[in-house]
């Protein structure tokens, strides 16, 4: 497994209708990953069912992770308010019917 990242210029799709421009004068852009760890659930490549990944043996299925606690919710709200410039869940022009995950916000 490896980590890949890319810097993508969403042009006007993800830049407030083209109002927020990428300042390419700051390139080259670099990202560093250190101490990165990931947990996952391996699926059977023949059946492609993900049902075993819903098992209680995986930490991410613990009830503790079903929703944010008040401190986590506040941190999320601060980041969302100060840094999110585009939210496809509220983009009615490109997504007249929002994707299913948008109902969870």
C-alpha positions as CSV (number, residue, x, y, z in Angstrom):
1,X,0.0,0.0,0.0
2,X,1.2,3.5,-0.7
3,X,0.1,7.1,-0.1
4,X,-0.4,9.3,-3.1
5,X,-1.4,13.0,-3.1
6,X,-2.0,15.5,-5.9
7,X,-2.6,19.2,-6.1
8,X,-5.6,19.7,-8.4
9,X,-6.8,22.9,-9.8
10,X,-10.5,22.5,-9.7
11,X,-10.8,25.5,-12.0
12,X,-14.2,26.9,-11.5
13,X,-15.9,23.7,-10.3
14,X,-14.3,23.8,-6.8
15,X,-13.2,27.4,-6.5
16,X,-16.3,29.4,-5.7
17,X,-17.2,29.7,-9.4
18,X,-13.7,30.7,-10.3
19,X,-13.5,33.5,-7.7
20,X,-10.8,31.7,-5.6
21,X,-7.7,31.4,-7.8
22,X,-4.8,29.1,-7.2
23,X,-1.6,31.2,-6.8
24,X,0.9,29.2,-8.8
25,X,3.7,31.7,-7.7
26,X,4.1,29.6,-4.5
27,X,5.0,26.4,-6.4
28,X,6.6,23.9,-6.2
29,X,4.1,22.6,-3.7
30,X,5.3,19.8,-1.4
31,X,3.6,17.5,1.0
32,X,5.4,15.3,3.5
33,X,3.9,12.3,5.2
34,X,5.6,11.2,8.5
35,X,4.5,8.5,10.9
36,X,1.5,7.7,8.7
37,X,-0.5,4.7,9.8
38,X,-3.7,3.2,8.4
39,X,-5.9,0.4,9.4
40,X,-8.1,-1.4,7.0
41,X,-10.3,-4.4,6.3
42,X,-9.2,-6.8,3.5
43,X,-12.1,-8.0,1.4
44,X,-12.2,-11.3,-0.5
45,X,-11.3,-10.4,-4.1
46,X,-13.6,-13.1,-5.4
47,X,-16.8,-12.0,-3.7
48,X,-16.1,-8.3,-3.3
49,X,-18.5,-8.2,-0.3
50,X,-17.7,-5.7,2.3
51,X,-20.0,-7.2,5.0
52,X,-17.1,-8.7,7.0
53,X,-15.8,-5.1,7.4
54,X,-18.8,-4.2,9.5
55,X,-17.6,-6.6,12.2
56,X,-17.2,-5.3,15.8
57,X,-13.6,-6.5,15.7
58,X,-12.6,-3.3,13.9
59,X,-12.1,-0.2,16.0
60,X,-13.9,2.1,13.6
61,X,-17.2,0.2,14.1
62,X,-17.1,1.0,17.8
63,X,-20.1,3.2,18.9
64,X,-17.6,5.8,20.1
65,X,-16.8,6.6,16.4
66,X,-20.4,6.9,15.2
67,X,-20.5,10.6,15.9
68,X,-18.3,13.5,17.1
69,X,-18.3,14.4,20.8
70,X,-19.0,18.2,21.5
71,X,-15.3,19.1,21.5
72,X,-14.7,17.3,18.2
73,X,-17.8,18.9,16.7
74,X,-16.6,22.4,17.7
75,X,-13.2,21.7,16.2
76,X,-14.9,20.5,13.0
77,X,-17.1,23.6,12.8
78,X,-14.1,25.9,13.2
79,X,-12.2,24.2,10.4
80,X,-15.3,24.1,8.2
81,X,-16.1,27.8,8.8
82,X,-12.5,29.1,8.3
83,X,-11.1,26.8,5.6
84,X,-13.9,25.1,3.5
85,X,-14.4,27.1,0.4
86,X,-16.5,24.6,-1.5
87,X,-19.0,22.0,-0.3
88,X,-20.5,19.7,-2.9
89,X,-23.4,18.9,-0.6
90,X,-24.6,22.5,-0.9
91,X,-23.8,22.8,-4.7
92,X,-27.3,22.6,-6.1
93,X,-26.1,23.6,-9.6
94,X,-23.8,20.6,-10.0
95,X,-25.6,18.2,-7.7
96,X,-29.4,18.9,-7.8
97,X,-29.8,15.7,-5.8
98,X,-27.0,15.6,-3.2
99,X,-25.0,12.4,-2.7
100,X,-26.2,10.1,0.1
101,X,-23.4,11.1,2.5
102,X,-24.6,14.7,2.5
103,X,-27.7,13.8,4.6
104,X,-25.3,12.8,7.5
105,X,-24.1,16.4,8.0
